Amino acid sequence: MRPGFRHGFGIARIKRIACLFSVLSVAGNTVRSQTADIACPAAPAALTPTAPDIFNARQEQDLGDAYAQVIDAHLRFVNDPAAVDYLDRIGKKLLAVLPPSDLHFTYKIVDSYEVNAWTPGGGHVYFTRKLIVAAANEDELAGVMAHELAHILTHQLAIQATRDLKYALNVTTVGDRADIFDKIQRLRDVESDWYWRPYPEKEEGVADAVAVYALMKVGYQPGAYAEFWNQIAQTKGKTGSVLETIFHTTRPNELRLRAMLKNVSAIPTNCTTAKAPSVPPEFLAMRK
């Protein structure tokens, strides 16, 4: 037997195998083409909330302004116009891929060693100095901002205020700016703990999902937000064991990380354009 044709590997069989490889090659190219054309995830349905909300866009701005007025009186801010302008540019990128809004968005840096960011609604977004320093790149910072913008764009504070006003004051309508400021003052008089109340876990999960989606749409690394959350929440990559899942003992922060990673893994590779995190000079200058 000639080398290469032992054990019955004759010419006819080679031709059949060559034909098979040709078919497989075409099929493989078709699969790769189909993979490349897999649709990117659609915007989370939560971006079009259906819960009762008595505030229109102008009134929601006034509502956020009323809360911000109270909050600002208890904070010390970092006076750095260049840094705030940089945050605004990141915000504009994210807002361009999210549902349109008539709100006026403002960003403030709080002089605090707490790693935190939050929003009282109405377009107001707060970042602590320590959070900005903790971020390793613009993608991580953009993920946090997208999370806070999601709280605003899903009208979570307005929906909560609608419930609070009905429950505490039996108020079902609001009027002009002065009327909203007055009602919020009255609400504060009967609910002194409103400022410290965090968003429910379900609403945090909604904002997390929107953050991953927004990062993908802008061109950041979608997993950056989950990586940053893992760092600042000190979850150490834990998402709950099988037994913890069965007995519902998984910690809330670990459940959130699990959901984030699930959303990230659902994004096809053709939907992510960033090969590495973004670390522009403006980001490094702001961190300093």
Long-range contacts (C-beta under 8 A, 24 or more apart in sequence): 35-268, 35-270, 36-270, 37-270, 38-268, 38-270, 38-271, 39-268, 40-216, 40-267, 40-268, 40-270, 40-271, 41-213, 41-216, 41-263, 41-266, 41-267, 41-271, 43-98, 43-99, 43-210, 43-213, 44-206, 44-209, 44-210, 44-213, 46-154, 46-206, 46-209, 46-210, 47-98, 47-99, 47-150, 47-153, 47-154, 47-210, 48-99, 49-154, 49-155, 49-156, 49-159, 51-159, 51-162, 52-159, 52-162, 52-163, 53-155, 53-158, 53-159, 53-162, 54-158, 54-162, 54-165, 54-172, 54-173, 54-174, 55-155, 55-158, 55-161, 55-162, 55-174, 57-101, 57-102, 57-103, 58-102, 59-174, 59-180, 60-103, 60-121, 60-122, 60-155, 60-157, 60-158, 61-102, 61-103, 61-104, 61-122, 61-123, 62-122, 62-176, 62-177, 62-180, 62-181, 63-121, 63-122, 63-157, 63-158, 63-161, 63-174, 63-180, 63-184, 64-103, 64-119, 64-120, 64-121, 64-122, 64-123, 64-124, 64-152, 64-157, 65-122, 65-124, 65-177, 65-181, 66-180, 66-181, 66-184, 66-185, 67-120, 67-121, 67-122, 67-124, 67-157, 67-184, 67-195, 68-120, 68-122, 68-124, 69-181, 70-184, 70-188, 70-195, 71-120, 71-126, 71-195, 72-108, 75-110, 75-111, 75-112, 75-126, 76-110, 76-111, 76-112, 77-108, 77-109, 77-110, 77-111, 78-109, 78-110, 78-111, 78-129, 80-109, 80-286, 82-285, 82-286, 83-109, 83-132, 83-285, 83-286, 84-108, 84-109, 86-282, 86-283, 86-286, 87-125, 87-127, 87-145, 87-286, 89-282, 90-138, 90-141, 90-142, 90-145, 91-125, 91-145, 91-149, 93-142, 93-218, 94-142, 94-145, 94-146, 94-149, 94-214, 94-218, 95-149, 96-218, 97-214, 97-217, 97-218, 98-146, 98-149, 98-150, 98-153, 98-210, 98-214, 99-153, 101-152, 101-153, 103-152, 105-149, 105-152, 107-145, 115-232, 117-144, 117-145, 117-147, 117-148, 118-148, 119-148, 119-149, 119-151, 119-152, 119-157, 120-157, 121-151, 121-152, 121-155, 121-156, 121-157, 121-158, 121-161, 122-152, 122-157, 123-152, 125-149, 125-152, 131-232, 132-286, 132-287, 133-287, 134-228, 134-231, 134-232, 135-228, 135-287, 136-228, 136-277, 136-279, 137-224, 137-277, 137-278, 137-279, 137-283, 138-220, 138-277, 138-278, 138-279, 138-280, 138-283, 139-215, 139-220, 139-221, 139-224, 139-225, 139-274, 139-277, 139-278, 140-224, 140-225, 140-227, 140-228, 140-277, 141-283, 142-214, 142-215, 142-218, 142-220, 142-224, 143-211, 143-212, 143-215, 143-220, 143-224, 143-225, 143-228, 143-229, 144-211, 144-225, 144-228, 146-210, 146-211, 146-214, 146-215, 146-225, 147-207, 147-208, 147-210, 147-211, 147-225, 148-207, 149-210, 149-214, 150-206, 150-207, 150-209, 150-210, 150-211, 150-214, 151-199, 151-203, 151-207, 153-210, 154-203, 154-206, 154-207, 154-210, 156-199, 156-203, 156-206, 156-207, 161-187, 164-191, 164-194, 201-252, 201-255, 201-256, 204-256, 205-256, 205-259, 208-256, 208-259, 208-260, 208-263, 209-259, 209-263, 212-260, 212-263, 212-264, 212-267, 213-263, 216-267, 216-271, 216-272, 219-273, 219-274, 220-274, 220-277, 220-278, 221-272, 221-274, 221-276, 221-277, 222-263, 222-264, 222-267, 222-272, 223-261, 223-264, 224-277, 225-260, 226-257, 226-260, 226-261, 226-264, 229-253, 229-256, 229-257, 229-260, 230-257, 233-257
